[in-house]
Amino acid sequence: RVSMPKGPVTLDDMYSMFPFKNTVVYLEMKGSDLRKLFEKMAATHFQAIGGVEIVAENGKLTKALIGGKPISDNKLYGVATISFLLYGGDSLTLADNALNMQMFDDEVIDIVLAHLDALKQQGKNISAPSVKYVTVK
């Protein structure tokens, strides 16, 4: 896990958190393909995922919920990701099962910096969300 120290956030901090020039990608995947992706992650290593609860034991996926509900194999799910993971980054090939893929020119760091600037303009501080870490057995 990468973490940022408490205190003022500098531009160097942000570039250390987002060192690569990844762009934003939106795609849809069938539930059955998402399940296969989660099974692969359970057998190898997990990526940072939001909106999903995954439990794995001994390299096997034992539970996968999206938005608190079981995955429906034929349902289409929206996935926001980074360009790196589309064609083999971290041994993932999300593009293989992607439907309705939309690639954006915006780099992740630029989106994050714009969001932080908006918070600053509103006089708001950055706060870290509560994160639940799952222990994989």
N, C-alpha and C positions, 0 to 999 in steps of 0.2 A: 504494500500500500504506500502510496505517496501522500504525504501530508504537508500542509503549509503551517508555518509557525504562527502563533498568535501575534497580533499587532498589525501595523500598516502593511498593506499589500503593495509590493513594488512590481514594476513591469518585468524585472528579472525573475521574480517569483512566478509570475504567470508563464513566462517562456520556459521556465524549468518544469512547470506542470504540463505544458503542452508543447513539447519540443519539435514535433513533427508537423508537416504541412498537410494534415488530413482535412479533407472537405466533408461536408455533410451530405448524407445520402438517405433518402426515404424509399422504402420498398415495402411490398406486402409479401407475406409468406403464408402458405397453408399451415394449419395447425399440425398436420402430420410431419411436415418438413421442419417446423420449429422443434417438435419433439425429438426428431433425429439429431438436430443441432444440439439440443440440451443433453441427449444421450452421449454424443461425442465429447461434449465438455465434461460430463461426469466421468468419462473414461480417461480424459487427459488433463485439462485444466480449464477453469472457469474464466470468463470475461466479466467485466463489470456490466451488470444488467439491471435495469430499473423496471418496476411494475411486474416482476416475476418472482415467484417463490419456488426455489428448487431445493430438493433434498436428494443427496446421493449417498450411497453406502457401498463400500468396496468397489468403487468404480462403476456402479450401476445407478441409473436414475430411478429413484423410488417415488418421487413426488414432483409435479410441475404444475403450478397454478399461474394463470395470467389474470391480473386484476382480482385475485382471490377465487377464481373459478377454474375448474379443470379445463385443459386444452381440448377444444373441439377440432377433430382432425380435418374436417372439411371447411371450417371457418377460415376466412382471411384475416390475418393480424397485421397491423401496421408496425413497422420496425424502423426506427431512426438509428443510424449507425454512422460509421466513418468509412471513408473510401479504402483505407488500408485493409479492411476485413472482407472486401468484395471478392478478390481474386487470389487468395492464398495467404494473406497476412495472418500470422499466428495460426497457420494451418487451417484457416477457415476459408470457405468459398461461398459466401452468402449469395453471390450473383447467380450461382447454379440453379437455385430454386426461387429466385426473386420474380415477382410479378409486379407490374406497374412501377418499375424502378425510376426514380427521379434523382438525378445527380445535380447538386448545386455547386456553384463556384465559391461559395463562402467557406473560408477556412474556420475550423472550430475555434482557434485562438481569437480570431476577429469577432466572432459571435459572443464569446465569453467576455472579451474586453468591452464590447459595446454594452453588454448587460451590466457589467460592473460600473461603467461610466454613467449609465442611467440611474443606478442605485446611488452613486455619489451625488449626482445632480439633485436627487430627491432627499439627500441628507440621510440616507439609510446606510447602516453598517451591513457588512456581509456576515452571515451566520451559517454555520454548517448544519445541514439537516441531520436528524437522527438516523443512523444507519444500523440496520440489523445485520450482523455478520453470521453466516451459517457455517457451522463446522461440518466439514465433509469427513465421514468415517471411512 
